[in-house]
Amino acid sequence: MPPKAKVTKDMILNAVLEITRETGFETVNARSIADRLRCSTRPVFTCYENMGELKREFLAFAFEYYERYTAEYGRTANAEPCLILPLSYIEFAKRETFLFRLLFISDMELDMKAKNDFYREIGNEEKARAFSEMIGVETERGKEIFADLFFYAHGIAVLAATGKLSLERRETENMLLHVLRAWTAFRDGGEDGNKPVFD
């Protein structure tokens, strides 16, 4: 009789990803993983000391999945480059609802006491710099606009993920564009009608 295939961490993490995408992380436990992999629960606790350790590793694994989703969205979406990130975030909330809830609602690590705490999260500063270049403003001003746009997009995404709002992609893009144009126009000239930073 051939030896049983060894269950690896990668197999476990992919099983958890499948379960979470289908029914939510709340349904993940040693038994549901074992059932998915058609094995006993022993390999789960051979690879991980406990479910807390597994969850910590899975959150990083799931975030990598989100980043791949965002990168693919950027390659295929026909949209303003400066809106790719918020649009992909909202689309992820609509299409990967359970993962979005886990990553960006229940287990979101961002702990903000002030608006600028947004930039304590690794990667946000770099994204804001790229965004500033895209819309043609200096970095500090771009960081303000980028954070505001994220908070706005997060609100839309949460409403989408909780089933409170259902918009077509074009509607979402128009909403983001209207707000972005209003912010840039206001910061450039307020009520005197000066031209926004981008058309």
SULTA-V360574 format. One record per backbone hydrogen bond with DSSP energy under -1.0 kcal/mol. NH is the residue of the N-H (numbers start at 1). CO is the residue of the C=O. Records with the same first field share a line. If there is no record, write none. Layout:
# SULTA-V360574
NH: CO  CO
This chain:
# SULTA-V360574
12: 8
13: 9
14: 10
15: 11
16: 12
17: 13
18: 14
19: 15
20: 16
21: 17
22: 18
23: 19
24: 20
27: 24
28: 25
33: 29
34: 30
35: 31
36: 32
37: 33
39: 34
45: 41
47: 43
48: 44
54: 50
55: 51
56: 52
57: 53
58: 54
59: 55
60: 56
61: 57
62: 58
63: 59
64: 60
65: 61
66: 62
67: 63
68: 64
69: 65
70: 66
71: 67
72: 68
73: 69
74: 70
75: 71
76: 72
77: 73
79: 77
83: 80
84: 81
87: 83
88: 84
89: 85
90: 86
91: 87
92: 88
93: 89
94: 90
95: 91
96: 92
100: 96
101: 97
102: 98
103: 99
104: 100
105: 101
106: 101
107: 102
117: 114
118: 115
119: 116
120: 117
124: 121
127: 123
128: 124
129: 125
130: 126
131: 127
132: 128
133: 129
134: 130
135: 131
137: 132
142: 138
143: 139
144: 140
145: 141
146: 142
147: 143
148: 144
149: 145
150: 146
151: 147
152: 148
153: 149
154: 150
155: 151
156: 152
157: 153
158: 154
159: 155
160: 156
161: 157
162: 158
163: 160
164: 159
165: 159
172: 168
173: 169
174: 170
175: 171
176: 172
177: 173
178: 174
179: 175
180: 176
181: 177
182: 178
183: 179
184: 180
185: 181
186: 182
187: 183
188: 184
189: 185
190: 186
192: 189
